[in-house]
Amino acid sequence: MLVATGVVVVSIALAPGRGLVWQAARHARNRRQLRTETVLTDLYALGIQHAGQLHGHDARSIEALGPTRGAVGTALQQLAARGLAEQLPAGGWTLTDGGRAAAKSVLRHRRHTDPDGLDPVTGGD
């Protein structure tokens, strides 16, 4: 009886694609992706405030915009590794052309899936 219970517990924990371990890994991956996308779109929102001027923003400015406290530096490094953001010589961060396109794509997707159809950056239609 105890062996059968152990087998069931291990099966539930390790079931490929749907076990507890897989769910925890998927949840962590989704959380990291959401955090990185949030930093991407926050940096985009800051960038459009400067109408075509190259202007960098420090991690604290980005952190102030969203619920990404403590994870902004990591997300910026991930974006830079993917060629979506770059750190300027003065130390601030800005999006590359690819980063702006990726941010627009994320925002379009979010707007499309938002039940109110509101623009995630401006809050309007």
C-alpha positions as CSV (number, residue, x, y, z in Angstrom):
1,M,0.0,0.0,0.0
2,L,2.8,2.4,0.9
3,V,4.7,1.6,-2.3
4,A,1.6,2.2,-4.4
5,T,1.1,5.6,-2.7
6,G,4.7,6.5,-3.4
7,V,4.3,5.6,-7.0
8,V,1.2,7.7,-7.4
9,V,2.9,10.7,-5.7
10,V,6.0,10.4,-7.9
11,S,3.7,10.0,-11.0
12,I,1.8,13.2,-10.1
13,A,5.0,15.1,-9.4
14,L,6.9,14.0,-12.5
15,A,4.2,13.5,-15.2
16,P,5.7,14.8,-18.4
17,G,4.1,18.0,-19.6
18,R,1.6,18.3,-16.7
19,G,3.1,17.1,-13.4
20,L,3.8,19.4,-10.5
21,V,7.4,19.9,-11.5
22,W,6.5,20.7,-15.1
23,Q,3.9,23.2,-13.9
24,A,6.3,24.9,-11.6
25,A,8.9,25.2,-14.4
26,R,6.3,26.5,-16.9
27,H,5.0,29.0,-14.3
28,A,8.6,30.3,-13.7
29,R,9.2,30.6,-17.4
30,N,6.0,32.5,-18.0
31,R,6.7,34.8,-15.1
32,R,10.2,35.6,-16.5
33,Q,8.7,36.2,-20.0
34,L,6.0,38.5,-18.6
35,R,8.6,40.4,-16.6
36,T,10.9,40.8,-19.7
37,E,7.9,41.9,-21.9
38,T,6.8,44.4,-19.2
39,V,10.3,45.9,-19.2
40,L,10.3,46.0,-23.0
41,T,6.9,47.8,-23.2
42,D,7.8,50.1,-20.3
43,L,11.0,51.1,-22.0
44,Y,9.0,51.7,-25.2
45,A,6.5,53.8,-23.3
46,L,9.3,55.9,-21.9
47,G,10.9,56.2,-25.3
48,I,7.9,57.5,-27.1
49,Q,7.8,60.4,-24.7
50,H,10.9,61.8,-26.5
51,A,9.6,62.0,-30.0
52,G,12.4,60.5,-32.1
53,Q,15.3,61.6,-29.9
54,L,17.7,59.0,-28.6
55,H,17.2,59.1,-24.9
56,G,18.3,56.5,-22.4
57,H,16.5,55.6,-19.2
58,D,18.0,54.1,-16.1
59,A,16.7,51.0,-14.4
60,R,15.1,52.9,-11.6
61,S,12.9,54.9,-14.0
62,I,11.8,51.6,-15.6
63,E,11.2,50.0,-12.2
64,A,8.9,52.9,-11.2
65,L,6.5,52.1,-14.0
66,G,5.6,48.6,-13.2
67,P,5.6,45.6,-10.9
68,T,9.0,44.4,-11.9
69,R,10.9,45.5,-8.8
70,G,14.3,43.9,-8.6
71,A,14.1,42.2,-11.9
72,V,14.6,45.1,-14.3
73,G,18.4,44.7,-14.5
74,T,18.1,41.0,-15.4
75,A,15.3,41.8,-18.0
76,L,17.4,44.5,-19.6
77,Q,20.4,42.2,-19.9
78,Q,18.1,39.6,-21.5
79,L,16.7,42.2,-23.9
80,A,20.3,43.3,-24.8
81,A,21.4,39.7,-25.4
82,R,18.4,39.4,-27.8
83,G,19.4,42.6,-29.6
84,L,16.2,44.4,-28.4
85,A,17.8,47.0,-26.1
86,E,21.1,48.6,-25.7
87,Q,22.9,50.5,-23.0
88,L,24.0,54.0,-24.0
89,P,27.5,55.3,-23.1
90,A,25.9,57.6,-20.5
91,G,24.5,54.5,-18.8
92,G,20.8,54.7,-19.8
93,W,18.9,52.1,-21.7
94,T,17.0,52.4,-25.0
95,L,15.3,50.1,-27.4
96,T,16.9,49.1,-30.7
97,D,14.8,49.2,-33.9
98,G,14.1,45.5,-33.3
99,G,13.1,46.3,-29.7
100,R,10.6,48.9,-30.8
101,A,9.1,46.5,-33.3
102,A,8.9,43.7,-30.6
103,A,7.3,46.1,-28.1
104,K,4.7,47.2,-30.7
105,S,4.0,43.5,-31.4
106,V,3.5,42.8,-27.7
107,L,1.3,45.8,-27.2
108,R,-0.8,44.8,-30.3
109,H,-1.3,41.4,-28.9
110,R,-2.2,42.7,-25.4
111,R,-4.6,45.2,-26.9
112,H,-6.2,42.5,-29.0
113,T,-6.6,40.2,-26.0
114,D,-7.7,43.0,-23.6
115,P,-11.5,42.6,-23.1
116,D,-11.9,46.4,-23.1
117,G,-9.7,46.8,-26.2
118,L,-7.7,49.6,-24.5
119,D,-4.2,50.6,-25.5
120,P,-1.9,49.2,-22.8
121,V,0.4,52.3,-23.1
122,T,-2.0,55.2,-23.2
123,G,-5.0,53.5,-21.6
124,G,-7.2,54.8,-24.5
125,D,-8.8,53.3,-27.5
